[in-house]
Amino acid sequence: MGTKRERTPALAHKSRVGPSAAAADAPLDELDASILGYLEHHGRATNYEVGEAVGLSASAASRRIQALEGLGAIRGYRALIDDRFLGKQMTVFIRVTLERQSAAVLGAFETAVRHVRGIASCHLMAGQYDYMLLARVADIDDYGRLHQNELSRLPGVTRLETSFALRDVLEGAKS
């Protein structure tokens, strides 16, 4: 199909460093949405393969991918590793309550939690708890170390409540 690329409102902002609220809200055209959908499940695909999947030449696909990267729509590429091969057998969910929800307390917690090894994700929550953490640990003793030496020492933490997954049934996005 054609190699000529139509400029879309979302891609007109590609020179920006990092995504902004306006970029995240800007609609992507159908081809860009198709590229993102394909790359979500085929992250190692070549430009040729992406182009074939969405009806573009390799060079046109490459230009659109670069523009999507510039917008922040594509945040990076990574390998999804089975944590069991790294000795991390347990999935742990930790609900965190802070002393208060001031900007200073939230900011201090978020800055510190980014440096805690073993935390796979951290989410600010609405409802009873302030944050939900997902951790991958080797065993109960490893979690005990994480809890005592790191999580309980994070700024503003007043309560930690933990649940252990019995089995990981589904991870990642499915379409």
N, C-alpha and C positions, 0 to 999 in steps of 0.2 A: 504494500500500500504506500502511500507517499512518504517522502522523507522530509517534506516541508512542515515545519512546526508552527502551529498557530499559537500566538502568545495569549496566555490566559491571565486573568486578574491575579490569581494566586502566584503565578510564576513571574509576574512582573516585579516581585519583591525579592528575587533570588539573591541580591547582593547583600542582604541583611546578615548579620552574624547572629546565629541562633534564632529560634522561633519566637515570635511575639504572639500576643493574644489575637491580633488582627490576622497574622499569617495562619494561625491555627483555625480561625473561623472562616477564612477565605475558601470558597468552594474550589475543588479540583475538577478538571474536566474528566470525561469518561476514560480517556487513555491513561491519564495520570493515576486514576483510581485503579485501573486494571493493572498498571505496572506495580503499584504498591501491593495489591492483592497477590500478584504472582511472586514478587520478591519475598513477601511474608512467608511463603511456603517453600521457596526455592532461592534462598539467600546466596547461594554460590553460583547462580546462573550467570552465563556470559551475556554480554549485551546482545549478541546474536540470538540467544535463546529467549531473552526477554522480548526482543523485537518480534520474533516468530510467534510468541504467545499472544501478543497484543496487536499484531498487524503493522509493525513498523520495521524500518531498516535498523541494522545494528547501530549506525551512527545517530539516527534519530532517537532510538531508545537510550543511548548513552547520554545525549544532551538532556533529555527529560530526567533521567536518573540524577545527573549532576545538579539540575535545577531543584529537584525534590530534596536532594541532600542539602543544598544551600538554604532551602526554606526551613529545614529541620524536620520535614515530613519523614525522612529516613534518618534516624538518629545514629545508625552505625550497623555494623555487621559482626556477628559473633557465632561461635560454635556452641551448640547446646550439649553440654556434657552430662552424662549420667553420673550424679554425685556418688553413687555406690562405688564407682571405680576410683574415686578419691577418698574412699573410706568413710564417707558420710552416709550412714544408713538410715538416719531418722529425720523426719520432717516435723518441725515444731512450730506452732503458732503461739505467739506471745502477745497478749493484750496489755497495753501500757496505759496507766493513768498518771497524769502529771499533777503537780501541786496546783497549777492554774494554767489557763490558756492565754496568757499574755504573749505578745509578739516576741518578747525577749526570751521567755521560757521555751516557746515552740522553736524559735531559731536556735537556741543553744542545744536543745535536744536533737534537732535535725542535723546540725553540724557534727555533733559527737557521734550519732548513730551511724553516720556514713563511714566511720573508721573502725567499726566493730566487725571483726572477722567472723564469718559464719552467717551473717545476716544477708539473706538473699533479696528481701524486699521490705519496704517500710511504707505504710500508708496512713495518712491523717484520716481519722474516722469521724463520722457524725454518730451521735448516740452515746452509749454508756462509757465507752473507752475513748481515749484520745488517739492512740496509734495501734495499728496491728502490724506486727513484725512476723516475717516468715524466716525461720532459721534452718540450716542444714547442719546436723552434728553427727558425730560418729556413734555415740551411744549416750546413755543417761549420765554417765560420769562427765562426758564432754559437755553436755548441757548444764550440768551442775557447775562446772568451771565457768562457762559462758554467763550463767545467771549471777553467780557470786562475784566474779572478778570484773565483769564488764557491764551487763545490763543493769544491775542494781546500783551501779555507780554513775549511770548517765544523769546529766543535769535535769533536775525537776521531777524525777521519778518518785512516786509515792506508792505505787502498787504495780506488780507484775502478776498476770494470771496466764498460766500455760496450759496448752492442750497438745497432745502428741498424736500425730496421724498414725493410724494402724496400717494404712496402705495408701499409696498415691494412685488414684484412679485415673485422673486426667490432669495433664499439665499443658500449659500453652494454649493458644487460640486454635480452635477448630472451626472450619467453615462448612 
